[in-house]
Amino acid sequence: MTNITLEDLRPAEGSTHKTKRVGRGRSSGRGKTSCRGHNGEGQRSGSSSKRGFEGGQMPAYRRLPKLKGFQIINKLNYAEINVGRIAQLGLKEVSLEVLKEAKRVHPSSDGLRVLGNGEIKKAVTVKASYVTPSAKEKIEAAGGKVELV
């Protein structure tokens, strides 16, 4: 194994280029206007356009829509079901897995929220991520159980 010293270090192949020497006569190919063109703002010395300037065209930062607020990175998708809908299903146990198998909620749902709209008469065991107070009241009044998962 050889020792590498500072003298041995070289830039990667193709990463360095000769400096473009402009204004050195017509035969150099970069004479007269020195690659700047004939007239206009860019031809003058000291010219530099502001960041985002696109030559008078409407710049991208003004063409594109702006985002309002902030984006939640790991947002969960909750399936929602009302108490009245649970009564219509006629199941003894309601959970996210059961509803996915019955194709009553979207397969990409991450949790189940039970809302209190409607009436329920039969006793049902509900396993959900969240249950509204009114839904819990109605389920328990019908003789059912509520379990938070």
Summary of the structure (lengths in Angstrom):
residues: 149
radius of gyration: 35.1
end to end distance: 60.7
largest distance: 97.8
contacts: 303
relative contact order: 0.11
helix: 23%
strand: 15%
